[in-house]
């Protein structure tokens, strides 16, 4: 089922949760890892709407929750413009490079995040496997 971003962001997040949990490599890299994430899509020249915050909760290698939430509590946040999220979800932007070069604002314990970069890469790979139509 194709979901549209940003209109169907909550449905997209649920599909992302499912894709994360289908990845054996994610379960391996996230074993023993528990964290809450906020992924925020911000307005830019392409998308002029309100920011969209997708909260994702990982508990010991399993994505237990994913959905849109206003002002979620989190351990880590990734924030960036809509166009850059589209580029990343299409596989044309590396999340690690985007975090390092300032494309995305990153908040949280950087050392802990660096130790789990394989987990983040698996989460992004799962997001790239959600059948997504981009509204803008």
Secondary structure, 3 states (H helix, E strand, C coil): CCEEECCCHHHHHHHHHHHHHHCHHHHHHCCCCEEEEEEEEECCCCCCCCCEEEEEEEECCEEEEEEECCCCCCCEEEEEEHHHHHHHHCCCCCHHHHHHCCCCEEECCHHHHHHCHHHHHHHHHHHHCCCEEECC
